[in-house]
Amino acid sequence: MLTKIWQHQTFRQFIKFCLVGLINTLIDFLVYLFLSRIIGLPFWGANLISVFIAMSSSFIFNKYWTFKNRDNNHKIQFIKFTLVNIVYFLLNNGIVFGLVHFAHIDDLAAKLVAVAVGMFWNFGANKLWTFR
């Protein structure tokens, strides 16, 4: 049964997408620590740069490895990818805010729900729109 599931292209892409997410989270944190602790940049500058580097890395890994997309229109795809991430940011914050303030759920549990929902949003939007 696992072999049959693994043979499904969307499942393999989803697993790759999750691995890319983990790798880029690590990149984000390592670059942030380097810039803020070693170079001495203020936290907001270090965060801005580390997020941009991680997002760019995510774009490249997802384009070429996860979705095996060979379209040469990189600028349009990067804009789409950025828009998908902006929607993720708004969705994530909306879910956390709503669950904490209206449903009175613990903030960490709310964040976990928001990340899970956002992960499916990002995967679907990038598969069906950005890297179609």
N, C-alpha and C positions, 0 to 999 in steps of 0.2 A: 504494500500500500504506500509506503514512504517513497519507493521508487517512482510510482505513478504520480504522486504529488510533486516530487522533485522535477519530473519531466515537464511539468506545466511551466511555460515561460514566465508568466506573471508571478508565480510563486518564487522562482529563482531571482527575478528582478527585485521582488520585495525583500528577500533576504539580503541581496547585494545592497539595496537602498539602505537597509538598517545598518549594515556593516560600514557603509560610507558615512552614515550619520555618527556612528561611534568614533570612527577615525577622525572625523572633522571636529567633533566635540573635544577630542584629545588635542588636536592641532590648535583649536581656539584657546584652550586653557594653557597649553605650553607657550604659545606666542604671547598670550596675555602676561603670563608670569615672567617671561623673558623681558618684555618691554616695560612692565611696571616695576619689577624687582631688580633687574640687572641694569637696564638702560636708564630707569628712573622716570619714565613718562608718567604723567598723571593718569589715574585709573580710567578716566573717560576717553583719553586719547589712545591708551593701550587697548581698551575694549573696542573702540571703533576700528582700529587697525586689525586686531585679532579676529573680529567678526567678519570683516571684509576678506581677510585671507582664508578663513575657514569656509566662507560662502563660495569664494572663487574655487577653492579646492573641491568643494562639494559639487559645484557645477561641472568641473572637468571630469571627476570620477564618475558622476552619474551620466553625463553625456556619453563618454566613451566606453565605460565599463558596465554600468548597470543597464542602460538602455541601448548601448551599441549604436548610437546615433551618429551618422556621418554627414549630416547637413552642414554646409559651410556658412550658413547665416548665423555666425556666432553672436553678433551684437543683438539681434532680435531675440535669440534664445536666451541670452544672458538677461535681457530686460524682462522677458517672460518669467525666468527663474527668480529674478528679484521680486517681481510682482507676486508670485506664488508665496515667497517668503514673507512679504509684507502682510499678505492675507493671513498667513500662519501666525505671525506676530499678533495681529488683531484678534484672531480667533482664540489663540492661546490666552491672551489677557482677558478677553471677554468671558471665557469659560472659567478661568480662575476667579475672576471678580464675581461672576454670577453664583458659582458654587459656594464661595466663602460667604458672601454677603446675603444671598437670598436663601440658599439651601443649608447654610450654617455647617458646611463640611470643612474639615481641617484643611489648612492651606496646602500642606504637602500632598494630601490625597487629591485635592483639587488640581494641583499642578500635574500630578501623575495622569489624571484623566485628560487634562488639556494636552499634554505631550502625546498621549496615545491617539486622541482624536486628530491632533495636528499631524502626526506621522502619516495617518491614512490620507488626510487631505493633501499633504505634500506629495506623497507617492502618486496618488491618483491624478492630481493636477499636472505634475511633471510628466507622467506617462502619457496622459491623454492630450495635453496641450503644449507644454514646453518642448518635449522631445518626441512628439508624435511622428 
